[in-house]
């Protein structure tokens, strides 16, 4: 019996869905479904971003804010003179320029 190309495509799609449900790895060049493996460790990360690193960072920021005097730290980081303020502004400009690809 001759099957149409549409029937063959349907069979191929059904087979691919079944393999996906069985946890089969996609072949090179095929879409893998999820962008990120929920249990991903080093080397198992897909796409942009690293969810574990984001969680760790957010946890660290929250812990720091709960255990430290943030207002005092901000005062301590403030420039102590007009010259230091100018240097900080110049460093910020240079950093932004470099981030835009303008600096070396």
N, C-alpha and C positions, 0 to 999 in steps of 0.2 A: 504494500500500500504506500503510495506517495503522500508525504505530508508537506503541507505548505510551509513557506519560510516563517510565517506567523506562528504556526504550531511549534516549529523548532525553537523559535525565540521564547515562546511560552514555557516550553520544557526546560530550556537552559536557565530561564529566570527562576523557575520552580526548584531546579537542582541547586542553584546558587543560594536561594533562601534556606533550603534544607541544610546545606553545608554551614551557613552562618549560624543556624540554630545549634549545630553540633560543635560549634567553637572552632571550625576550620579556619586556618589562616588564609587571607586573600592572596591570590597569586600576584607576582610583581606586575605593576601597572593597573591593578584593579583597586577600586575604592574599598576601604576596609570597614566602613560603617561608622563606628564611634570615633570621635576625634581623639579621645583620651581613654585609656584603660583605667578603670576605677581603682585598681590595685597597682598602678604603675609605679615602678621604682626607677632607679637610674637606668637609662637605656631603653625604657619602655614608654617614653614620653612622645606624644604625637602633637603636631600643630604648634602654634605659638603659645607661649606662656607655660608656666609650671605651677600647677595648682597646689602642690605640696609646699613649694617655696613661698607662695602667696599666703597660705595658711600659717606657715611658720613665722613669716614676717609680721602678719597681723597679730598673731599671738604674742610675739615679742614686743610690739608697740603697745598693746593693751597692758601687758605686764609692766612695762617701763612706766607707763602713765599712772598705774596704780601704786607703784612702789617708790616713785621719785617725785621731787618737788619741781614740776615742770616750769612754774613761774620763775623760780630761782635760776634754773638752768638757762632760761631765755634771757634773764638779766645778765647772767655771767657771760653769755655769748655776744651780748651787745658790744658795739665798738666803744673803746674807752677814750677815743679822741676823734677830731675831725679827720686827721690824716688816716687813722685806721679805718674810718667809715669810707673814705675815698678808695683805699686799697681794697676793701671788701666789695665795693660796687664795681671796681675795675675787674676784680677776679670773677665776679658774677657775669659781667658782660663777656669776658673772655670765654668762660665756660659755655654760655649760651651760643656764642659765635661758633665755637668748636662743635657743639651739638648740631648746629645747622650745617656743618660741613665746611665752614669758612676758615677754621683755624688749623694749626698743625700740632 
